[in-house]
Amino acid sequence: MAPSSCIELAAPERALLLEIARKSVHSGLGSSVSLKLSLLDLPHALRIERAVFVTLNREGRLRGCIGSLEASQPLASAVAQSAYSAAFSDPRFAPLQAHELDDISIEISVLYGMEPLPARSRGELLAALQPERDGLLLQEGRRRATFLPQVWRQLPDPEVFLDHLLTKAGLPIGYWSHSLTSFRYQTLAISEVESALPYSV
């Protein structure tokens, strides 16, 4: 998981990604498949492989969030697939219905800079975290969970942030082990609405 450089996308490229995400949700409603793209018609920046999460919010509440921590598809394709999956394959929610579509807002998180965050204690890990900037990935054996940087909006205290992530990974609150591994990363967030919304993944 080597760090990658900061991601820069022009405003038209960001708008196009949001359009792709929404069209992919529309495609799922109409034909039960994600949007099919012709990559040759897209800007070069959207054809580079990137790790992406797509989040759907409805009326200020999470309605679906799916993505990948590792880059395996061109950015545009990853957005199309993740948007479709967030709408119809998030196991926490029933598949999106047509009547909900107008109430859905979309946020795309493009991940970069994944790097190990070595810590010899819980306190050391907490001290290293940068609230509102760092996404955090925890792994203990087969247990793994992540929070995107946007989660700091609802969990601004590092202690609470960490404990909620441990719970998500199926580990006890306050858990610490020298075999616990952690990585941090940043994201380029692209949203249909810029106001803070309740966010979780």
HUCORSUL-V419124 format. One record per helix or strand of 2 or more residues. SS is the DSSP state (@ for helix, = for strand). FROM is the first residue (numbers start at 1). LEN is the number of residues. If there is no record, write none. Layout:
SS;FROM;LEN
SS;FROM;LEN
This chain:
@;11;21
@;39;3
@;44;4
=;51;8
=;61;7
@;75;14
@;98;6
=;104;13
@;122;7
=;135;6
=;143;5
@;149;5
@;158;11
=;181;11
